[in-house]
Amino acid sequence: MLEINNLQVARSGKQILDGINLRLIPHTLTALVGKNGCGKSTLVSCINQITPYRGEIHFSGRDLALMPPRERASLIAFLPQALKSPHITTEELIAMGRSPYLDIGRHMTPHDKEMVEKAIHAIGIEKLIGRYVDTLSGGERQKVYLAMTIAQDTRLLVLDEPTTYMDMAYEHAFLAMLDTMKHKNKKTLLVVMHNLNQAVRYADQLAVLDDGKIVFHGPTEECLRSGILERVFSVHRYMAEDKVFFAAE
Ligand SMILES: Nc1ncnc2c1ncn2[C@@H]1O[C@H](COP(=O)(O)OP(=O)(O)OP(=O)(O)O)[C@@H](O)[C@H]1O
């Protein structure tokens, strides 16, 4: 599984990530949390080999920096924070998730088509089929991109703020679906999350970034006991109906 060793990123003379070590546990959901500008998207873009870094990122013992992009895409699916709006149909975009597996003529096999269908149903976007991506709302576009990452059928999914545009009810349904994917489909998930209340409810593990450093990585329960979230986010915590909630001070 994914293992990051002593990752360093500097930009315009500023140290953005400093000595990051992170080892994901298979078949768990790890929420990457931290205040605005602490380096979450930068860390994700290093895994995606977009941002240059010093240090090492391995997947099942293989250096990701040395792995051909097509092979990498068969192991790790990414949902970036900023989504493009190409003038292609939703099915065409979702089918791009199958790119790492297609032959030289880019022909979809019945299995590829089945994976696309399954992703459409998993996200519940049947009504968006036939629409052009550049005509969709922010939330609709986010769902179509999510279907693309699910169609990619990788062992690891790295999602950068996947619920930004989602309404509250769909956000819950989506996070519950990730939970099912983890258990039923044996997926491992690294998810950048802004909503602390959702993170502590759905994540098995929390990785807390503060000013470019991982200040906690471990089970969610342990993180809650440590009081680190209150310190990093300047929030206070309360209980309601046996659930933990955080609120701004
Ligand atoms: N090209 C760049 N040059 C200089 N600084 C940069 C550059 N790109 C990002 N940064 C800085 O790096 C820091 C980390 O940015 P990053 O986008 O990773 O934060 P984040 O934790 O994802 O933030 P948010 O929660 O707001 O999405 C920020 O202070 C940002 O301004």
The ligand as a Gaussian input file, in Angstrom:
#p B3LYP/6-31G(d) Opt

LIG

0 1
 N        3.071000      27.650000      -6.656000
 C        3.099000      28.066000      -5.389000
 N        3.985000      29.020000      -4.991000
 C        4.026000      29.435000      -3.704000
 N        3.230000      28.937000      -2.730000
 C        2.337000      28.001000      -3.083000
 C        2.219000      27.507000      -4.406000
 N        1.251000      26.569000      -4.429000
 C        0.769000      26.487000      -3.163000
 N        1.407000      27.333000      -2.369000
 C        1.194000      27.554000      -0.925000
 O        1.377000      26.312000      -0.281000
 C        0.546000      26.222000       0.862000
 C       -0.229000      24.917000       0.831000
 O       -1.191000      24.966000      -0.222000
 P       -2.252000      23.786000      -0.400000
 O       -3.122000      24.127000      -1.575000
 O       -1.530000      22.486000      -0.431000
 O       -3.081000      23.900000       0.973000
 P       -4.417000      23.152000       1.427000
 O       -4.154000      22.602000       2.785000
 O       -4.873000      22.180000       0.388000
 O       -5.425000      24.392000       1.511000
 P       -7.024000      24.494000       1.399000
 O       -7.594000      23.837000       2.622000
 O       -7.252000      25.967000       1.401000
 O       -7.460000      23.826000       0.116000
 C       -0.347000      27.474000       0.847000
 O        0.189000      28.424000       1.747000
 C       -0.232000      27.953000      -0.584000
 O       -0.400000      29.363000      -0.662000

